[in-house]
């Protein structure tokens, strides 16, 4: 019978799979693939070069020697991430993904382009109603919007699910608990600000939500942009 090597996931422990969440999806955006490759343990660099790129046996030996000689693993990871993205997309998009990683993750700057997500007052009312039903927000304490400031208060976990930044309420709650969610540069901290639990967080059209190190969206309320 023919056997194939097991590809270890980005956690460096278990086999790569969607179930464990340690996978790199071939249809994910270039910058996300690049970032995931950069997050792998150093011990996986050579395995990923061997199984996921087209480098020759001779070059594999050279790369392995560079690691043994103490080269910064980050240098080889960047080469690896770029090669993988280029295979799935193009050299141009690989270069843009590398620039995005350097700008957003390493230098902690805003990306040049931030995807926009459009929402409406109707959606906000739907989220608020669901929040109240689940006893997450205090009914009637604050309105969905405050016209004088163009702000609205919304349940962050439910909003993350609606705009596809989290797959479920449990994932959204986990991200918030881990301190991985921020709005307009301010981290959502339920311990420091209990009002967030009772009332939700204040947003406005154009607010930027960041999840983790690499995912950004700009929320545009089409009813407030008229």
N, C-alpha and C positions, 0 to 999 in steps of 0.2 A: 504494500500500500504506500501511497505518497503522503508524507507528512509535511506540514508547513510550520515555520516558527510562529510562536504566539506573540502578537504585538501587545506590549504592555501599555496601559493607558497613561494619561498625563499625570496621574497620581504616583506613578512609579511602582505600583504594587500589584494591582489587579489587571486582568486582561481588559483591553479597551472595549467598552460597550456603552450603549445608551442607558442601560439599566443603572450602572454605577455612576453615570455622569462624567466619566473620565475620558470621553471620546472627543475626537476632532471631526466634525462633519464636513464632508467634501463640498457641500452646498452652502456652507456658512460664508459670511462676508470675508474678504481677504484679510482685513485688519484683525478679525476675530481669530481666524486660523493662525495668523502670524503670532498673535498674543498667546494663544494656547501652546504653540510650539515653544515659545520663549519661557513658558512656565514649567516645562518638564524638568525633572531632576537631571543633574549633570550625568548621572549614570546611564541615562537613556540616549544620550547624544549619538553614540556610535550605532546603536541598534536602529535608531530612526534613520540615520544616514544609509544604513545597509538595506533596510526594508522599504523605505519610503522615497528614496531618491535614486537617480541613475548614475551615481558616482562609480567609477571603476574600482576594481579590487586594489589596484596600485594606489589610488587616491585615498581609499579607506585606510590603508596602512599608514599613509602620510598623516592623515587626520588623527588617527589613533596615537601616533608618535608625538604629534603636537600636544595632545592632551597629557600624555605621559611626561612630556618635558615642561609642563606647567603653564601652557598658554591659557589665557583667560577663557573659561568655558563660554562666556557671553559672546565672544567673537565667533565661535563655531556655531552657537545656537542661532545667531543672526544669519549666518550663511545657510544653515539648515532651514530656518523659517522662510527665508527668501526663496530657496530652491523649491520647497513644497508649494508655496503660494504660486510661484511661476508655473509649476506643472499644472495646477488646477485652474489658473486664470491666465496671467501673462506677466512678462518681465516688468511692464509698466505698472501694473497693479501691485506686483510684489514690492516695487520701489516705493509706491505710495503707502503700502501697509507698513513698511519699515519706517518711513517718515512719521506716520501716525503713531507708531509705538514709541519712537524716540521723543516725539513731542508730548504725547499724552501720558505715557507710563513713566518714562525716565525723567522728563523735565516737568511733569505734572502741569502741562499747559492745556488749554482748550484746543480741540481739533479745529482745523480750518473750516470744515463743513460738518454741520450737525444735522442729522435727520429730523424732520418735522413730523409730529403726530397731531392730527386735527381732532378736536373734540368739540362738543356743543354743550350748551346749558342743559339740554335735555338729558344728556349722558351724565352730567354732574348730579342732576336731581335723582337719576336712577341709582347712582352710586350712594348718594346720601340716604335714600330710602332703604337701600339694602343694609347700609351701615346701622341705621336706626333699628331696623328689624332684628339685626344680629346683636343689638345692644352694644355696639362699638362706639357710637356717637350719642351724645345727649340730645334728644329731640328738641328742636325749637330754640336751642341756645344761640346758634348763629345761623344766619341765612347762607344759602349756597354761594351767593355773590354779594359783594358790597360795592354798588355802582360808583360810590364816590372815590374808591381806590382801585376799582376794577380787579379786586381780589376775590377769591373764593376759597372755601375750606373743604377739603376732600380727604377721605380715607386713603392713606398712602398704599396700604396693601391691595385694596380693591382697584385703585388707579393703576398700579403696576401690572395687575392682571389684565385690565382693559386695554392697555397700550402695549401689551406683549413683552414687557420687561421681566415678567415672572410667569411661570407656567401655572402656578396655583397659589392660593392664599398661604399655604404652609411655606412655600418657597419664598414668597414675598416677606412673610414675617421673619423667616430665618435671615434673609438679607438685611433687613432692618436691624434685627438683634445683633448681627455681626458688625454693624456700623458701615455697611457697604452702600448705603443709599444717601444721596444728598440732593438738596433742591437749592438752586441758585448759589452753589458754593457752600451751603450750610448743611452739615451732616445731620440726618434725622436721628436724634438721640432721645429715646423714650424715657430713659432714666433721668436725664437732665431737664426734660420738658414734658411732664405728664399730660399737659394740655393737648399734646398731639394725639394721645390715646382718646381723650374725651371729645375733642372737637375736629381733629384732622389738622393738616398743615395748610398754611396759606399759600396759594399759588396765584399767578396772574398769567395772562396770555403772553407767551414768550419765555416763560420760566424754563430753565434747563434742569432736567433730572439726570443725575449720574448714578449708575449702578455698577459697582465694582470699579475696576481701574480703567476699563476700556469702553463701556457702553454709555452713550449720551443720547438724549432726545430733547428736542425743543417742543414744548406743548403749546399749540396754537388753538385758542378758543375762537372758532369762526363767528360765534355770536357777538364776541367782544371786539372783533376786528372790523366790523362794519362801520 
